Amino acid sequence: RCSEPLCFDTNANFEASYQSVKERWLDDQRYYFTKKEKQLSAKSRRLKLLKKLLLPASVVQAIFLILFADGLENISLLGVPAKSMVLFLMGVFPLLFAVWNVYENKMATQELLWQYRNQRMFFEDALQQLDETDASEGRKKILELLVKRSIFELFQWILNRYHREHEPPS
């Protein structure tokens, strides 16, 4: 028996298995990492947009409060003076944003996005190289390298995640 990581008795056996591996693992992994990268990128863009809108919204609320403070005392919303409601909103929006930002940092969203992007690129590069290679030996080497890179990335992510979750609070 062969002791190599990707060992096949014959080239015919390899070619028969290659198409199955390509469809069931390579294409699926590329699709998965592409989808996850898009999802996390969208979340990151929303957070960045909120960061950009928070300061102007606070300024507008402050100006509104300065200009209409006396008029807001006479207006009541659900039994609460409108001035108090505006002041409450001025404080609650930054607080909610800060909590969300801390949550995103704890979840290591940027690091996860980086990992998804790296994994997607590994699979795209390997698929491109596999499409350009007809020889079984060349394909075996490409697949072996991809497996090693993927496992290394997975362990690296696990270690980073472990340290992030078990670091003492700052």
C-alpha positions in Angstrom: 0.0 0.0 0.0 1.0 3.6 -0.6 1.8 5.8 2.4 1.3 9.2 0.7 -1.6 11.4 1.9 -3.3 11.3 -1.5 -2.6 7.7 -2.5 -4.3 5.9 -5.4 -3.4 2.5 -6.7 -3.6 3.5 -10.3 -4.0 6.7 -12.4 -7.3 5.4 -13.6 -8.5 5.1 -10.0 -7.3 8.7 -9.4 -9.0 10.2 -12.4 -12.3 8.5 -11.5 -12.0 9.9 -7.9 -10.7 13.3 -9.0 -14.0 14.4 -10.6 -15.9 13.4 -7.5 -13.4 15.3 -5.2 -13.6 18.4 -7.5 -17.4 18.5 -7.4 -18.0 17.5 -3.8 -15.2 19.2 -2.0 -13.4 21.8 -4.1 -16.4 23.5 -5.7 -18.5 23.2 -2.5 -15.7 24.8 -0.4 -15.1 27.6 -2.9 -18.9 28.3 -2.9 -19.1 28.2 0.9 -16.2 30.5 1.5 -17.4 32.9 -1.2 -20.9 33.0 0.4 -19.5 33.5 3.9 -17.1 36.2 2.7 -20.0 38.1 1.1 -22.2 37.8 4.2 -19.5 39.1 6.5 -18.5 41.8 4.1 -22.1 43.1 4.1 -22.2 43.1 7.9 -18.9 45.0 8.1 -20.2 47.5 5.5 -23.3 48.1 7.6 -21.3 48.6 10.7 -19.0 51.1 8.9 -22.0 52.9 7.6 -23.5 53.2 11.1 -20.2 54.6 12.3 -20.2 57.2 9.6 -23.9 58.2 10.3 -23.6 58.2 14.1 -21.7 61.5 14.5 -23.8 63.5 12.0 -27.0 62.1 13.5 -25.9 63.2 17.0 -25.0 66.7 15.7 -28.5 67.0 14.1 -30.1 65.9 17.3 -28.1 68.4 19.3 -29.0 71.2 16.9 -32.6 70.2 16.9 -32.5 70.2 20.7 -30.9 73.6 20.9 -33.3 75.2 18.4 -36.5 73.7 19.6 -35.8 73.0 23.3 -38.6 75.3 24.6 -41.2 73.9 22.1 -40.3 70.3 22.9 -41.2 70.9 26.6 -44.8 71.4 25.6 -45.0 68.3 23.3 -45.7 65.0 25.0 -45.2 61.6 23.4 -46.7 58.7 25.4 -46.8 60.9 28.4 -43.1 61.8 28.2 -41.9 65.2 27.2 -40.4 65.2 23.7 -37.3 66.9 25.0 -36.7 64.0 27.3 -37.3 61.6 24.5 -34.7 63.3 22.2 -32.2 63.3 25.0 -32.8 59.6 25.6 -32.4 58.8 21.9 -29.1 60.9 21.9 -27.8 58.6 24.5 -29.3 55.2 23.6 -28.1 55.2 19.9 -24.4 55.5 20.7 -24.8 53.0 23.6 -26.4 50.4 21.3 -23.7 51.0 18.7 -21.0 50.6 21.2 -22.5 47.3 22.4 -22.8 46.1 18.8 -19.2 47.1 18.1 -17.9 45.2 21.2 -20.0 42.2 20.1 -18.4 42.3 16.6 -14.9 42.5 18.1 -15.6 39.6 20.4 -16.9 37.5 17.5 -13.6 38.4 15.6 -15.6 39.3 12.5 -12.6 40.9 10.8 -10.4 37.9 11.5 -13.1 35.5 10.3 -13.5 37.5 7.1 -9.8 37.4 6.6 -9.8 33.6 7.0 -12.8 33.1 4.6 -11.0 35.3 2.1 -7.8 33.3 2.4 -9.6 29.9 2.1 -11.6 31.1 -0.9 -8.4 32.2 -2.6 -6.7 28.9 -1.8 -9.6 27.0 -3.4 -9.9 29.3 -6.4 -6.1 29.1 -7.1 -6.2 25.3 -6.7 -9.1 25.0 -9.1 -7.5 27.1 -11.6 -4.2 25.1 -11.4 -6.2 21.9 -11.6 -8.0 23.1 -14.8 -4.6 23.9 -16.4 -3.1 20.5 -15.4 -3.9 17.3 -17.2 -1.4 15.0 -15.6 -2.5 12.9 -12.6 0.8 13.5 -10.7 0.4 17.3 -11.1 -3.2 17.1 -9.8 -2.1 15.0 -6.9 0.5 17.5 -5.8 -2.0 20.4 -6.2 -4.6 18.6 -4.1 -2.0 17.6 -1.5 -0.8 21.2 -1.1 -4.4 22.5 -0.9 -5.2 20.0 1.9 -2.1 21.0 3.8 -2.9 24.8 3.4 -6.5 24.3 4.4 -5.6 22.3 7.5 -3.0 24.8 8.5 -5.5 27.7 8.2 -8.0 25.7 10.2 -5.6 25.1 13.0 -4.4 28.7 12.9 -8.0 29.9 13.2 -8.7 27.5 16.1 -5.7 28.7 18.0 -6.6 32.4 17.5 -10.2 31.7 18.5 -9.1 29.9 21.6 -6.8 32.7 22.7 -9.4 35.3 21.9 -12.0 33.5 24.0 -9.7 32.8 26.9 -7.8 36.0 27.2 -8.3 37.9 30.4 -10.7 40.9 30.2 -9.1 44.2 29.5 
